[in-house]
Amino acid sequence: MTDTQTTLNRLLSQAACLGAVSASVIAHTGAEPQTSGIPGSVDEPSFIAYSITKTFIATVVLRLCEEGRMRLEDPLARWFPNITQADHITVRQLLNHTAGIPDYGGMAAYHENIRAAPSTPWSFERFATETFEKGLSFEPGQGWAYSNPGYMLVKRIAAEVAGTSFRDWVCDRIAGPLGLQKTFVPESVEHLAPLAPAMSKELSPDRTPRDVRHCYHPGWVSHGVVVSTSSEIARFLDGLFRAELLSRHSLNQMTELVAVPGVEPDRHRGKPSYGLGVMGDPESPWGLAVGHNGGGPGYSASAFHAVDLGGASVCVMGAIEEGFHAESIVFEILNYLSHGRNPSAP
């Protein structure tokens, strides 16, 4: 067992008592990339990646821009002319959360509906009615606010421009080229059957825990979700930022960051920011780090690529709803890679 695997074991040991967990690291310290993972790839479980899906959506959009089929500065009105201020909202603003499109995460009605009918998600139209059809949160380009419906819109745009579904694009243009065998876009409750078991209190009116795999429809995330493993998400980030999916110019666009207001710096955060489908921090303890977190009923995930650590990619995923913070473990792994020492368990 390598030192990195020993470290992963130690960091995951406490969480492993709560449910299925997995961590993977791809480090470039020599001629060949060094891959470490717990558990091994043969037994590796699958999880819902939740908002890490935004990085996949942004990858599709940037590829379509490379092919000349759309532009980041295209107005939303090209596809959705009836949305408030659609002429002043750009694709770029949808991707970096500066468009002013409201979110539903804090809405009581959304969570009440999930608990009442976890297998029957809102339609595109219902998400629209509950959010941006009521108006914008701020003038386009004049603020920042995380928006799942913004990504719902840009995913719909990308599918129209590409002439294929997001599910098929991920399969044919991302998973295929990178050799990802367990990465796909689920579109029904039945598609969650292969995942690691995960219990959630958010899927019943009385908060009785229910198995996510048996009742949760992934359409409750307005932009859809990707299912994957920690090793395949790490491989996705590694391939993405080594220009296997996008050009260097597109990657520069993706990592052009805007500051996220209201997040105080701490020992792991210098300047929390957001790019195109990626969270980022140009002043982290490890230099520029970009990636995404994801969380929802039953599952939690975090994946980051540390540009200044030789391009190391780290992903942690767990089938644990409470008492597990994937991002903290990712940061401890980055500490280990940076300082060559055993980090303290979070």
NUMARLUM-920850 format. One record per residue: x, y, z of N, C-alpha, C in turn; residue in one letter. Coordinates in steps of 0.001 Angstrom, whole numbers. Atoms other than C-alpha are relative to their C-alpha. Last residue first. Layout:
REM NUMARLUM-920850
R     npx     npy     npz    capx    capy    capz     cpx     cpy     cpz resn
R       X       Y       Z       X       Y       Z       X       Y       Z    A
...
//
This chain:
REM NUMARLUM-920850
R     npx     npy     npz    capx    capy    capz     cpx     cpy     cpz resn
R     932   -1087    -300  -11247   16269    9776   -1028    -447    1021    P
R    1346     352     443   -8414   13711   10014    -962    1106     376    A
R     858     422   -1111   -5062   15379   10479   -1387    -292    -525    S
R     913   -1013    -513   -2872   15440    7440    -790    -544    1174    P
R    1321     546    -281      69   13070    7036    -899    1096     548    N
R     161     448   -1380    2971   14944    5532   -1399    -570     163    R
R    -632    1294    -164    4323   15562    2075     -78    -513    1411    G
R   -1037     -49   -1028    3501   19242    2306     704   -1326     226    H
R    -783   -1233      17    1469   19822    -843    1199     -60     932    S
R    -760     -61    1252     200   16304   -1424     927    1207     -29    L
R    -971    1100       6    -808   15990    2235     874      60   -1254    Y
R   -1043    -347    -973   -2483   19382    2232    1109   -1043       0    N
R    -833    -992     676   -4332   18406    -956    1108     493     929    L
R    -829     746     959   -5559   15301     859     916     956    -754    I
R   -1053     651    -778   -6740   17465    3752     922    -821    -906    E
R    -981   -1009    -393   -8612   19684    1290    1134    -605     827    F
R    -772    -382    1188  -10340   16690    -287    1088     995     378    V
R    -941    1096     227  -11332   15491    3192     846     278   -1237    I
R   -1045     -66   -1027  -12866   18861    4014    1041   -1088    -199    S
R    -950   -1055     335  -14736   18865     691    1138      76    1011    E
R    -948     454    1025  -16339   15485    1393    1059    1052    -306    A
R    -294   -1204     772  -17965   16615    4632    1096    -327   -1004    H
R   -1058     280     977  -19680   13697    6367     186    1234    -862    F
R   -1241     333    -681  -21797   13864    9521    1159    -319    -921    G
R    -354    -853   -1131  -25136   13702    7714    1324    -454     615    E
R     729   -1269      57  -26264   12397    4318     410     961    1109    E
R     233    -414   -1386  -23742    9610    3761    -651    1380     -30    I
R    1439     247     -90  -23305    7685     526    -435     275    1430    A
R     544     821   -1067  -19866    9231     115   -1504    -146     -87    G
R    1450     169     104  -17616   10706   -2538    -483    -895    1136    M
R     534     758   -1138  -14070   12112   -2458   -1516     -44    -139    V
R    1449     100    -155  -12232   13271   -5578    -336    -857    1211    C
R     455     740   -1179   -8690   14547   -6048   -1520     -18      22    V
R    1461      24     -46   -6860   15718   -9175    -444    -918    1132    S
R     611    1120    -727   -3192   16726   -9055   -1515     140      -3    A
R    1240     434     629   -2025   19128  -11770    -608   -1215     665    G
R    -299     903    1105    1581   19388  -10656   -1240    -507    -703    G
R    -565    1205    -624     444   20867   -7380     280   -1038   -1077    L
R   -1368    -262    -444     -20   24314   -8953     617   -1137     808    D
R    -868    -329    1134   -3091   23333  -10980    1456     104     427    V
R    -951    -991    -499   -4820   21654   -8057    1050     266   -1071    A
R   -1240     130     758   -7848   19881   -9533     918    1132     446    H
R    -785   -1181     352  -10770   19495   -7154    1277    -390    -731    F
R   -1108     326     909  -13596   17028   -6541     715    1279    -398    A
R    -863   -1156     218  -16211   16949   -3787    1157    -431    -881    S
R   -1182     159     846  -19149   14619   -3252     783    1301     -80    A
R    -830   -1197     -68  -22076   13979    -922    1266    -243    -807    S
R   -1368      54     525  -24929   11492   -1234     701    1354     116    Y
R    -766    1239    -104  -28187   10543     470    1464      39    -357    G
R     477    1156    -752  -30430   13375    -689     937   -1205     -85    P
R    1446     107      88  -28278   16170   -2058    -432   -1215     781    G
R     684     611   -1123  -24656   17240   -2331   -1501      27    -184    G
R    1348     430     328  -22066   18217   -4870    -639    -644    1207    G
R     625     848   -1001  -18816   20121   -4650   -1368    -425    -497    N
R    1383    -235    -422  -16856   21476   -7577    -364    -938    1134    H
R     770    1235     -39  -13430   21872   -9111   -1424     289     400    G
R    1312    -119     631  -10660   24429   -9316    -703   -1353      40    V
R     733    1263    -110   -7522   25002   -7236   -1396     210    -570    A
R    1299      47     672   -5003   27734   -8047    -606   -1393     108    L
R      22    -724    1259   -2248   27756   -5450   -1384     -81    -619    G
R    -637     855    1008   -2149   25000   -2834      94     697   -1349    W
R   -1331     409    -461   -2844   27181     214     766    -821   -1025    P
R      69    1088    -974   -5717   28722   -1790    1408    -353     474    S
R    -868    -287   -1137   -5235   32106   -3444    -105   -1067    1082    E
R   -1358    -289     465   -6584   31471   -6950     989     231    1130    P
R    -663    -852    -981   -9671   29732   -5538    1432     237    -467    D
R   -1440    -191     102  -12159   28078   -7814     537     900    1088    G
R    -399    -814   -1133  -15625   26607   -8083    1514     164     -99    M
R    -973     417   -1018  -16151   25294  -11564      67    1018    1131    V
R     231    1373    -437  -18933   25340  -14140     986    -507    1025    G
R    1060     553     837  -17597   28466  -15816    -161   -1471     366    L
R    -273    -174    1417  -15633   30244  -13101   -1175    -463    -829    G
R     704     931     881  -16454   30770   -9440     325     347   -1444    Y
R     429    -563    1275  -14492   32337   -6595    -739   -1056    -812    S
R    1013     857     625  -13421   31832   -2993    -615     672   -1221    P
R     908    -873     745  -10330   34014   -2350   -1026    -876    -719    K
R    -588   -1319      66   -7992   32500     240    -933     991    -654    G
R     544    -890    1016   -9772   29387    1384     676    1358      66    R
R      59     693    1280   -8336   26397    3234    -452     901   -1144    H
R   -1286     651     249   -7137   28112    6417      25    -752   -1324    R
R    -414     773   -1164  -10077   30507    6253    1282    -732    -366    D
R   -1193     843     132  -11314   33239    3923     261    -773    1290    P
R   -1206    -481    -667  -14872   34482    4539    1177    -946    -248    E
R    -719    1174    -493  -17571   33707    2006    1329     472     576    V
R     547     535   -1237  -20041   36582    1597     672   -1240     542    G
R     158    -858   -1181  -19357   37403   -2027    -484    -779    1215    P
R    1285     349    -615  -18021   34868   -4547    -157     834    1266    V
R      25     203   -1449  -15225   36444   -6592   -1413    -307     481    A
R     595   -1172    -640  -15341   35960  -10355    -114    -307    1490    V
R     800      47   -1220  -12963   33490  -11978    -580    1350     396    L
R      66   -1448    -204  -11641   32949  -15485   -1003     235    1124    E
R    -636    -377   -1266  -11013   29220  -15042     167    1511     152    T
R     633     701   -1118  -13472   28061  -17711     537     480    1338    M
R    1328    -587    -188  -12253   30690  -20189    -684    -609    1229    Q
R    -237   -1338    -547   -8652   29565  -19701   -1323     722     247    N
R    -312     190   -1416   -9834   25993  -20192     310    1330     679    L
R    1259     252    -708  -11469   27050  -23456     234    -192    1492    S
R     760   -1254     -11   -8210   28573  -24678   -1307    -177     763    H
R    -547    -836   -1070   -6300   25460  -23634    -746    1334      82    R
R   -1247    -685     323   -8592   23430  -25872     489     800    1204    S
R     121   -1385     425  -11219   21094  -24455    1373     574    -317    L
R    1382    -247     407  -11684   17358  -23904    -195    1390    -582    L
R     457    1156     762   -8136   16007  -23595   -1427     181    -504    E
R     431    -352    1361   -6813   19426  -22613    -354   -1208    -856    A
R   -1146     322     849   -4908   18272  -19521    -378      95   -1469    R
R   -1002   -1051    -154   -7493   20085  -17413    1337    -340    -648    F
R     502   -1323     363  -10324   17934  -18733    1109    1032      39    L
R      71    -102    1454   -8408   14673  -18614    -445    1369    -463    G
R   -1357     128     522   -7434   15117  -14971       1     158   -1517    D
R    -703   -1258    -240  -10886   16393  -14027    1407     -31    -576    L
R     653   -1058     771  -12578   13425  -15710     726    1329     190    F
R    -479     154    1380  -10035   10989  -14243    -614    1060    -906    R
R   -1394    -462      -6  -10799   12302  -10754     588     -87   -1403    A
R      66   -1460     -93  -14519   11895  -11511    1410     586      23    I
R     370    -506    1322  -13782    8357  -12719    -194    1512       5    E
R   -1129     132     929  -11807    7421   -9608    -344     574   -1369    S
R   -1041    -980    -312  -14468    8855   -7290    1166     -91    -982    S
R    -827     470   -1109  -17229    6935   -9021    1080    1045     276    T
R   -1376     391     297  -20001    8239  -11269     656    -585    1249    S
R    -389    1064    -927  -23633    9277  -11615    1415    -424    -361    V
R    -878    1058     485  -24224   12612  -13327     200    -998    1132    V
R   -1189     396    -755  -27160   14818  -12448     800   -1040    -772    V
R    -399    1396     113  -29973   16765  -14059    1259    -281     793    G
R    -893     173    1148  -30233   20529  -14537     429   -1449    -201    H
R     568    -563    1230  -33321   20928  -12338     873    -216   -1223    S
R   -1063    -977     264  -32154   18532   -9643    -295     555   -1384    V
R     170   -1025   -1026  -35485   16916   -8754    1167     982      21    W
R     536   -1227     566  -35071   15165  -12097    -316    1068    1028    G
R   -1077    -986     179  -32851   12615  -10341    -465    1304    -630    P
R    -172    -252    1429  -36011   10821   -9141    1060    1079    -194    H
R    -372   -1372     378  -35648    9519   -5607     197     126   -1506    Y
R    1115    -951      86  -37644    6411   -4624     354    1382    -531    C
R    1310     605     235  -35702    3155   -4542   -1113    1010    -234    H
R      15     776    1243  -32113    4343   -4910   -1395    -496    -371    R
R      58    -901    1150  -32568    7023   -2253    -184    -775   -1298    V
R   -1120     267     899  -33297    4408     399    -171     838   -1265    D
R     343     862    1124  -35744    5976    2847    1232    -172    -880    R
R   -1021     251    1022  -35207    7462    6305    -491    -966   -1075    P
R    -448    1384    -135  -38447    8515    8070    1034    -285   -1082    T
R   -1459     123     -94  -38527   12304    7873     457   -1417     323    R
R    -311      94   -1431  -42299   12455    8548    1484    -201     279    D
R     564   -1119    -770  -43100   13777    5064     360     -32    1479    P
R    1283     401    -574  -40704   11328    3347    -519    1126     888    S
R     861     599    1020  -37747   11831    1013   -1309    -536     564    L
R     629   -1062     780  -35533   14224    2965   -1021    -514   -1000    E
R    1185    -438    -730  -34624   11745    5703    -799    1034    -792    K
R     253   -1435    -124  -32199   10031    3347   -1290     255     770    S
R    1252    -328    -661  -30573    6594    3225    -135    1519     137    M
R     -47   -1281    -704  -27895    5646     723   -1377     312     568    A
R    1197    -285    -799  -27037    2256    -756     160    1314     755    P
R    -184     399   -1396  -24156    2505   -3259   -1268     324     778    A
R    -745    -863    -916  -25490    2979   -6760     206    -646    1368    L
R   -1381     468    -224  -26437     287   -9282     775     779    1058    P
R    -145    1325    -619  -30236     868   -8845    1449    -416     250    A
R    -825    -122   -1204  -30115    4602   -9596     284   -1341     663    L
R   -1401    -179     385  -31312    4175  -13203     931      95    1206    H
R    -594    1304     290  -34597    2774  -11879    1474     106    -352    E
R    -323     631   -1279  -35486    6137  -10346     741   -1308    -240    V
R    1141     619    -669  -35306    7665  -13812     449    -550    1345    S
R    1213    -753     317  -33088    9844  -15994   -1252    -626     596    E
R    1230     743    -294  -29606    8847  -14897   -1227     863    -278    P
R    1047    -917    -447  -26682   10555  -16679   -1279    -794     241    V
R    1149    -166     886  -23653    8274  -16950    -994     977     613    F
R     482   -1377      -4  -20211    7518  -15544   -1136     152   -1004    T
R    1139     -83    -920  -19515    3874  -14706    -603    1398      69    K
R     940    1107     160  -17173    2859  -17544   -1263     146     844    Q
R     789      71   -1231  -15111    6014  -18028   -1119   -1019    -179    L
R      41    1375    -487  -12556    5438  -20781    -753    -171    1302    G
R    -812     117   -1217  -11753    9120  -21252       0   -1407     586    L
R   -1407    -359     221  -12917    9237  -24886     900    -185    1219    P
R    -652     844    1002  -16121    7312  -24098    1464     326    -193    G
R    -306    1312    -582  -17085    9075  -20865     753    -886    -979    A
R    -782    -141   -1232  -16811   12565  -22356     402   -1367     545    I
R   -1043   -1005     172  -18029   12763  -25971     844     231    1251    R
R    -777      94    1238  -20196    9658  -26379    1215     922     -48    D
R    -393    1366     365  -21669    9010  -22931    1005     -10   -1150    C
R    -886     497   -1058  -21698   12603  -21687     516   -1388    -354    V
R   -1280    -708     127  -23121   13727  -25034     987    -501    1053    W
R    -765     600    1094  -25809   11022  -24933    1353     677    -168    D
R    -320    1387    -331  -27073   12067  -21488     872    -630   -1080    R
R   -1142     -64    -912  -26906   15754  -22407     453   -1406     362    F
R     269    -202   -1422  -29240   14988  -25283    1296      99     799    S
R     -37    1264    -733  -28349   15495  -28925    -215     283    1474    T
R     871     946     678  -28839   18193  -31545      25   -1372     636    G
R    -721    1231     342  -25808   20011  -30211    -848    -962    -811    A
R   -1097    -322     920  -27455   23448  -30289     698   -1267    -480    V
R     573    -489    1258  -30716   22213  -28776    1093     273   -1025    E
R     633    1137     671  -28956   20111  -26142    -589     421   -1340    A
R   -1049     858     551  -26665   23021  -25250    -593   -1181    -753    A
R    -598    -669    1157  -29615   25385  -24816    1023    -904    -676    I
R    1001      73    1063  -31436   22955  -22526     529     648   -1283    R
R      22    1394     444  -28254   22581  -20444   -1000    -177   -1132    K
R   -1153     175     875  -27917   26373  -20335     123   -1447    -475    V
R     136    -719    1264  -31448   26766  -19029    1161    -295    -940    L
R    1088     663     710  -31164   24082  -16357    -185     643   -1372    M
R    -600    1149     683  -27804   25596  -15453   -1048    -856    -693    Y
R    -855    -548    1047  -29485   28905  -14668     657   -1110    -796    G
R     789    -230    1211  -32157   26916  -12838     796     653   -1128    P
R     242    1248     721  -29441   25649  -10435    -858     216   -1244    N
R    1285     234     657  -28440   29185   -9519     -32   -1320    -746    S
R      15    1376     508  -25742   30333   -7109   -1381    -328    -553    Y
R     838     867    -831  -25908   34099   -6682    -108   -1357    -673    A
R    -306    1435      94  -23493   36766   -7938    -927    -752     939    W
R     -43     714   -1268  -24159   40414   -8675     413   -1440    -224    G
R    -184    -936   -1113  -24398   43108  -11329      25    -676    1368    Q
R   -1375    -467     -76  -23884   41020  -14479     298     895    1184    G
R   -1027     886     562  -27598   40676  -15121    1383     636      44    P
R    -267    -325    1396  -29578   43002  -12822    1103    -910    -529    E
R    -754   -1239     175  -30496   41268   -9587     202     232   -1487    F
R    -483    -366   -1336  -32648   38420   -8243     787    1301     -24    S
R   -1403     270    -292  -34556   38189  -11514     358     438    1420    L
R    -930   -1111      82  -38316   37964  -11972    1408    -404     392    G
R     413    -978   -1004  -41158   35618  -11011     909    1226      -3    K
R    1205    -641     526  -40650   33657  -14237    -573    1010     988    E
R    -280   -1199     791  -37101   33094  -12988   -1231     638    -627    F
R   -1246    -770    -145  -38023   30792  -10099      34    1220    -927    T
R    -347    -236   -1402  -41228   28878   -9343    1213     912     174    E
R    1069    -743    -670  -42649   29132  -12845     392     400    1415    T
R      11   -1359     537  -39359   28063  -14442   -1021     868     730    A
R   -1196    -666    -522  -39031   25030  -12170      35    1456    -464    F
R     268    -301   -1412  -42634   24177  -13032    1209     675     643    R
R     927   -1125    -101  -41979   24503  -16772    -280     373    1454    E
R    -738   -1209     378  -38920   22273  -16659    -881    1218     228    F
R    -352    -113    1411  -41083   19704  -14879     859    1245    -214    S
R     555   -1123     744  -41069   19157  -11135     460     -74   -1453    W
R    -660   -1308     -64  -40055   15720   -9987    -790    1087    -722    P
R     678    -815    1015  -42331   12735   -9315     564    1412      25    T
R    -149     646    1308  -40437    9956   -7495    -617     810   -1131    S
R   -1403      42     438  -39843   11981   -4320     213    -622   -1374    P
R       3     806    1228  -43559   12842   -3977    1409     -94    -573    A
R    1327     542     292  -44406   14302    -550       5    -945   -1193    A
R     393     924   -1064  -40835   14770     676   -1341    -664    -299    R
R    -880    1175      48  -39759   16248   -2646    -424   -1017    1053    I
R     406     829    1133  -42810   18525   -2705     875   -1233    -146    N
R    1262     656    -353  -42106   19850     786    -460    -934   -1110    E
R    -328    1099    -913  -38493   20538    -200   -1254    -744     461    H
R    -829     987     696  -39520   22605   -3214     254   -1206     900    Y
R     869     798     877  -42355   24371   -1398     782   -1086    -722    A
R     678    1036    -787  -39998   25503    1390    -831    -908    -898    A
R    1462     -50      50  -37831   27369   -1117    -623   -1153     783    M
R     529    -479   -1267  -34192   27811    -117   -1511      36      71    G
R    -533     748   -1139  -32748   25646   -2877    -569     411    1338    G
R    1112     579    -753  -35049   27096   -5545     467    -689    1286    Y
R    -130    1427    -287  -32607   29465   -7238   -1210    -470     809    D
R     210     465   -1381  -33180   32838   -8867     153   -1513     132    P
R    1058    1013      14  -31577   33755  -12241    -190    -536    1423    I
R    1127    -427    -819  -29550   36946  -11672   -1166    -969      -3    G
R    1140    -393     838  -27200   36289  -14587   -1172     539     809    A
R     144   -1452    -103  -23976   36287  -12529   -1186     515    -806    T
R     986    -395   -1020  -23951   32557  -11768     -93    1510     192    H
R    -732    -438   -1200  -20752   31755  -13716    -904     612    1073    N
R    -999     963    -460  -22407   29552  -16338     729     449    1261    L
R     695    1178    -518  -25556   31643  -16764     998    -975     611    L
R     581    -362   -1287  -23408   34764  -17049    -799   -1150     607    Q
R   -1076     -88    -999  -21313   33169  -19801    -571     300    1388    R
R    -328    1376    -370  -24465   32218  -21715    1091      -3    1066    V
R    -824     777     923  -25411   35878  -21684     191   -1427     504    T
R    -616    1147    -671  -28272   37768  -20034     786    -805   -1022    I
R   -1158    -480    -753  -29090   41237  -21374     700   -1103     785    H
R    -941    -671     906  -31481   40254  -24169    1290     397     710    D
R    -750    1024     740  -33151   37767  -21801    1008     609    -963    A
R   -1330    -508     351  -34112   40697  -19570     857   -1031    -739    Q
R    -315   -1377    -372  -37117   38765  -18200    1463     338    -279    T
R    -492    -132   -1373  -37525   35463  -20026     390    1453     264    I
R    1038    -503    -900  -39666   35668  -23166     440     106    1458    N
R     231   -1445     109  -36824   35449  -25703    -984     562    1019    P
R    1123    -235    -911  -35654   32000  -24547    -330    1495      21    F
R     746    1243    -227  -33342   30617  -27240   -1247     204     863    W
R    -113     816    1218  -31612   33630  -28809    -846   -1260     129    R
R    1155    -248     866  -32953   35688  -25900      58    -789   -1303    A
R    1009    1011    -312  -30332   34098  -23636   -1205     131    -925    L
R    1041    -341    -971  -27833   36354  -25362    -974   -1153     213    P
R    1346      69     579  -24742   34869  -27027   -1030     361    1064    D
R     669   -1298     -91  -21595   36072  -25252   -1353       5    -688    E
R     255    -309   -1404  -20335   32554  -24550    -739    1321     165    L
R   -1025    -838    -609  -20728   31758  -28225    -360     268    1459    R
R     552   -1007    -901  -22586   29033  -30126    1158     796     578    M
R    1450     186      54  -22008   26522  -32912    -744     924     966    R
R     625   -1128     673  -18453   27572  -33664   -1511     -62     -49    G
R     464     453    1310  -16976   24160  -32826    -740    1094    -757    E
R   -1179     302     815  -15008   25681  -29966    -400    -371   -1425    E
R    -590   -1290     372  -18246   27168  -28629    1237    -204    -869    C
R     857    -535    1058  -19866   23728  -28730     496    1371    -458    L
R    -314     758    1214  -16901   22417  -26741    -840     494   -1169    R
R   -1272    -504     519  -17344   25206  -24210     432    -753   -1248    L
R     189   -1332     573  -21016   24313  -23776    1291     522    -618    V
R     779     124    1235  -20347   20603  -23280    -117    1354    -687    V
R    -887     628     983  -17603   21291  -20736    -705    -156   -1339    T
R    -869   -1054     524  -19914   23686  -18881     958    -546   -1052    A
R     815    -860     859  -22479   20901  -18543     853    1100    -615    I
R     288     738    1230  -19853   18472  -17222    -798     869    -970    F
R   -1259       3     747  -18625   21020  -14683    -163    -754   -1316    T
R    -154   -1309     639  -22225   21598  -13595    1294      81    -801    K
R     587      44    1341  -22580   17860  -12962     158    1331    -722    T
R   -1184     199     846  -20278   18334   -9964    -442    -104   -1455    I
R    -393   -1212     730  -23576   19672   -8638    1359     -72    -679    S
R     749   -1236    -196  -24998   16209   -7824     650    1172    -749    Y
R    -982   -1080    -132  -22279   13551   -8153    -652    1352     261    A
R     466   -1176     736  -24728   10725   -7469     996    1125     253    I
R     744    -986    -774  -22658    7779   -6268    -607    1030    -955    F
R     439   -1165     771  -21040    4609   -7598    -887     883     865    S
R    1429    -284     137  -19104    2095   -5518    -264    1232    -857    P
R     347   -1401    -216  -15522     935   -6146   -1493     253    -211    E
R    1093     -75    -965  -15037   -2781   -5702    -559    1409     174    D
R     915    1124     221  -12926   -3398   -8806   -1226     114     895    V
R     939    -255    1089  -11383      86   -8674   -1011   -1119    -201    S
R    -551     254    1320   -9782    -446   -5271   -1078     105   -1064    G
R    -564    1342     192  -11396    1163   -2223     595    -151   -1394    P
R     586     829   -1052   -9792    3608   -1615   -1510      41    -180    I
R    1416     -20    -311   -7800    5004   -4513    -384    -948    1104    G
R     257     674   -1271   -4363    5965   -5697   -1486      80     296    S
R    1399      51    -420   -3280    6858   -9219    -137    -799    1284    T
R     156     958   -1086     251    7960  -10082   -1435      70     524    Q
R     856    -400   -1118     558    9657  -13454    -132   -1115    1025    P
R    1354     539      94    3544    8526  -15528    -839     478    1186    E
R     339     152    1410    6821   10347  -16171   -1435    -465    -192    A
R   -1046     605     817    7031   11532  -12602    -455     -97   -1438    G
R   -1288    -238    -653    5104   13342   -9879    1166    -579    -783    T
R   -1011      47    1056    1743   13729  -11594    1345     385     607    H
R   -1106    -928    -213    -871   12865   -8994    1045    -192   -1087    A
R    -899     137    1143   -4278   11281   -9592    1068    1073     156    I
R    -990   -1043     254   -6088   10806   -6300     769    -353   -1262    V
R    -983     282    1049   -9224    8832   -5516     888    1212    -229    S
R    -879   -1125     302  -11549    8618   -2536    1017    -421   -1042    A
R   -1034     290     987  -14549    6417   -1746     824    1251    -241    S
R    -816   -1161     347  -17154    6175     967    1091    -432    -973    V
R   -1003     209    1045  -20027    3766    1675     727    1303    -312    A
R     522     405    1296  -21778    4456    4963    1118    -177   -1001    G
R    1314    -596     230  -21427    5807    8495    -634    -452   -1307    L
R     932     589    -968  -18531    3656    9759   -1428     481    -242    C
R     379    1334     476  -16631    4511    6589    -940    -710     961    A
R    1191    -103     841  -16679    8164    7678    -492   -1369    -445    A
R    1134    -389    -841  -14271    7443   10542   -1283      41    -811    Q
R     347    1048    -962  -11843    5466    8395   -1217     352     845    S
R    1339     532     246  -11887    7834    5428    -486    -941    1093    L
R     977   -1079      92   -8962   10044    6431   -1430    -511    -140    L
R     124    -651   -1304   -6876    7114    7618   -1066    1091     -17    R
R     630     915    -960   -7501    5041    4528    -252     688    1337    N
R    1420      63     346   -6718    7986    2271    -748    -894     980    L
R     614   -1260    -410   -3419    8524    4095   -1494       0    -291    T
R      60      42   -1462   -2475    4869    3727    -676    1253     541    T
R    1118     875    -354   -3379    5085      44    -157    -121    1514    Q
R    1245    -709     298   -1095    8090    -345   -1210    -845     361    T
R     225    -982   -1054    1754    6341    1447   -1311     744    -227    D
R    -801   -1213      86    1395    3426    -958    -308     933    1164    T
R     845   -1193       0       0       0       0     884    1247       0    M
//
